[in-house]
Amino acid sequence: MFVFLWSTIAQERERVVNKAICDAIRSRAIIQFHYDGGLRIAEPHSHGISTAGSEVLRGYQTGGYSSSGDPVGWKLYLVASISGLRQTGKVFLANRPDYNPNDRGMISVHCHV
């Protein structure tokens, strides 16, 4: 029973986060979220399934923490590791240079700019 309940909770969390990501992408909303030890600020460009079979978000990070020490640039985030995702109230108007809608890091895309 516990495993079933945990699985149901995890599936519902994934559904809510996936919807929030696609809503932000469609409205070009800048988002912030906790990931890998710190707060990130990013422009979400695409969301889908990685070549490893995980839900991922491709975004251009504009600020915040980075475990690599480089907080600005293109990043591929594991959705399961994202928490506290919210829109900042700001939007981005244009796609970032080097944005590729045919992202090689994804085998399937749920939504993109």
Beta strands, then each sheet from edge to edge (+ up, - down):
strand 1: 29-35
strand 2: 38-50
strand 3: 55-64
strand 4: 73-78
strand 5: 83-91
strand 6: 106-112
sheet 1: 4+ 3- 2+ 1- 5+
sheet 2: 4+ 3- 2+ 6-
end
